[in-house]
């Protein structure tokens, strides 16, 4: 996890009190959230690999009556994308969903079933981490709906989410009305 601190001494003290490891991952641009998250995910993956290599050198010795093996310590299950999603803010999740809406629309138009499935799964993982007020499931349904109507609905759900984030509540009724009109036009 990336930690911001006033000094190296503070971070060392924090790591010591938490019984954590402290890792130097290089220079981080504090203004580029996506780069920070990507660097954190990559560093977690690298650290996991280093630890796995280290753990593989452990002799099979009983610890508290249990024999620990390389299999028990394997970190192959480390999911860097899941770690990245856990550290994302709601704004970053909505931004990523916005990018993925474009990928879904491209896959729908090009009839790329594999890309569509992969993107849907990724969107579901991200939307599942958003609070219900952002209507992630409706956004996903709209994004996966073929045609211009689906694209417009997805855009409206994204706009609604960002208005909620920015606490621009006065803008939301107009967006809700546009969503309702598009939904009613379906019937």
C-alpha positions in Angstrom: 0.0 0.0 0.0 1.3 3.4 -0.8 1.7 5.5 2.3 2.3 9.3 2.3 4.3 10.6 5.2 6.1 13.6 6.2 9.5 11.9 6.5 11.3 8.6 6.1 11.6 8.3 9.8 7.8 8.5 10.2 7.3 5.8 7.5 10.0 3.6 9.3 8.2 4.0 12.6 4.8 3.2 11.0 6.2 0.1 9.3 7.8 -1.0 12.6 4.6 -0.5 14.6 2.6 -2.4 12.0 5.2 -5.1 11.7 5.2 -4.3 8.0 8.0 -4.2 5.4 9.0 -0.8 4.0 9.8 -0.8 0.3 11.4 1.9 -1.8 9.7 1.8 -5.2 11.2 5.0 -6.7 9.9 8.4 -7.5 6.1 8.8 -7.6 4.3 11.6 -9.3 1.7 12.6 -6.6 -0.6 14.3 -9.2 -0.9 11.2 -11.5 -3.2 8.9 -9.6 -3.3 6.3 -12.4 0.5 6.1 -12.5 0.6 5.8 -8.7 -1.9 2.9 -8.7 -0.1 1.2 -11.5 3.3 1.6 -9.7 1.7 0.2 -6.5 0.3 -2.8 -8.3 3.5 -3.5 -10.1 5.5 -3.1 -6.9 3.2 -5.5 -5.1 3.6 -8.1 -7.8 7.4 -7.6 -7.7 7.5 -7.9 -3.9 5.3 -11.0 -4.1 7.8 -12.6 -6.5 10.7 -11.7 -4.3 9.0 -13.1 -1.3 8.0 -16.3 -3.1 11.7 -16.8 -4.2 12.7 -16.2 -0.6 10.1 -18.6 0.8 11.1 -21.3 -1.5 14.4 -21.5 0.4 12.7 -22.4 3.6 13.4 -25.9 4.9 10.4 -28.0 5.6 10.5 -27.6 9.4 7.7 -27.9 11.8 6.4 -24.5 13.0 3.9 -24.9 15.7 3.2 -28.5 14.7 2.5 -27.5 11.0 4.9 -28.2 8.2 5.1 -25.2 5.9 5.9 -25.9 2.3 6.5 -23.8 -0.8 2.9 -24.6 -1.8 1.5 -23.2 1.4 3.5 -20.0 0.9 2.9 -19.7 -2.9 1.9 -16.2 -4.0 0.8 -17.2 -7.5 -2.7 -16.3 -6.4 -1.7 -12.7 -5.9 -4.0 -10.7 -8.1 -2.4 -7.4 -8.8 -5.5 -6.1 -10.6 -7.6 -6.8 -7.5 -5.0 -5.0 -5.3 -5.2 -2.1 -7.7 -9.0 -2.0 -7.6 -8.9 -2.0 -3.8 -6.8 1.1 -3.7 -8.8 3.0 -6.3 -11.1 5.9 -5.3 -14.7 6.0 -6.5 -13.6 8.7 -9.0 -10.9 6.5 -10.4 -13.3 3.5 -10.6 -15.8 5.7 -12.5 -13.1 7.0 -14.8 -11.9 3.4 -15.5 -15.5 2.3 -16.2 -15.8 5.2 -18.6 -12.8 4.0 -20.5 -14.1 0.4 -20.5 -17.5 1.6 -21.8 -15.6 2.7 -24.9 -13.9 -0.7 -25.2 -17.3 -2.5 -24.9 -18.8 -0.2 -27.6 -15.9 -1.0 -29.8 -16.2 -4.7 -29.2 -19.9 -4.6 -29.8 -19.5 -2.8 -33.1 -16.7 -5.1 -34.2 -18.4 -8.3 -32.9 -15.3 -9.2 -30.9 -16.8 -11.7 -28.5 -13.5 -12.4 -26.6 -12.8 -8.7 -26.0 -16.4 -8.1 -25.0 -16.3 -10.9 -22.4 -13.0 -9.8 -20.9 -14.1 -6.2 -20.7 -17.5 -7.1 -19.2 -15.7 -9.1 -16.5 -13.4 -6.3 -15.7 -16.3 -3.8 -15.5 -18.2 -6.1 -13.2 -15.2 -6.3 -10.8 -14.9 -2.5 -10.8 -18.6 -1.8 -10.6 -18.9 -4.3 -7.7 -16.6 -2.1 -5.6 -18.7 1.0 -6.2 -21.5 2.0 -3.7 -25.0 1.2 -5.0 -25.8 5.0 -5.4 -23.6 5.0 -8.5 -25.9 2.4 -10.2 -23.0 0.3 -11.5 -25.3 -2.5 -12.6 -27.4 -0.2 -14.7 -24.3 1.4 -16.2 -23.0 -2.1 -17.2 -26.4 -3.1 -18.7 -26.5 0.1 -20.8 -22.9 -0.2 -21.9 -23.6 -3.7 -23.2 -26.8 -2.7 -25.0 -26.1 -2.6 -28.7 -27.0 0.6 -30.6 -26.9 4.4 -30.0 -29.4 4.2 -27.2 -27.1 2.0 -25.1 -24.2 4.3 -25.6 -26.2 7.3 -24.6 -27.6 5.6 -21.5 -24.1 4.5 -20.4 -22.9 8.1 -20.9 -25.8 9.4 -18.8 -25.1 7.0 -16.0 -21.4 8.0 -16.0 -22.4 11.7 -15.9 -24.7 11.0 -13.0 -22.0 9.3 -11.1 -19.6 12.1 -11.5 -22.2 14.7 -10.5 -22.8 12.6 -7.3 -19.0 12.6 -6.6 -18.8 16.3 -7.2 -21.9 16.9 -5.1 -23.5 18.8 -8.0 -26.9 17.6 -6.9 -28.9 20.2 -8.9 -27.7 18.7 -12.1 -28.9 15.2 -11.3 -32.7 15.6 -11.9 -32.0 16.5 -15.5 -29.8 13.5 -16.0 -32.4 11.3 -14.3 -35.1 12.7 -16.6 -33.0 11.9 -19.7 -32.4 8.4 -18.5 -36.1 7.8 -17.8 -37.0 9.2 -21.3 -34.5 6.8 -23.0 -35.8 3.9 -20.9 -39.4 4.7 -21.8 -38.6 5.0 -25.5 -37.5 1.4 -25.3 -41.1 0.2 -24.6 
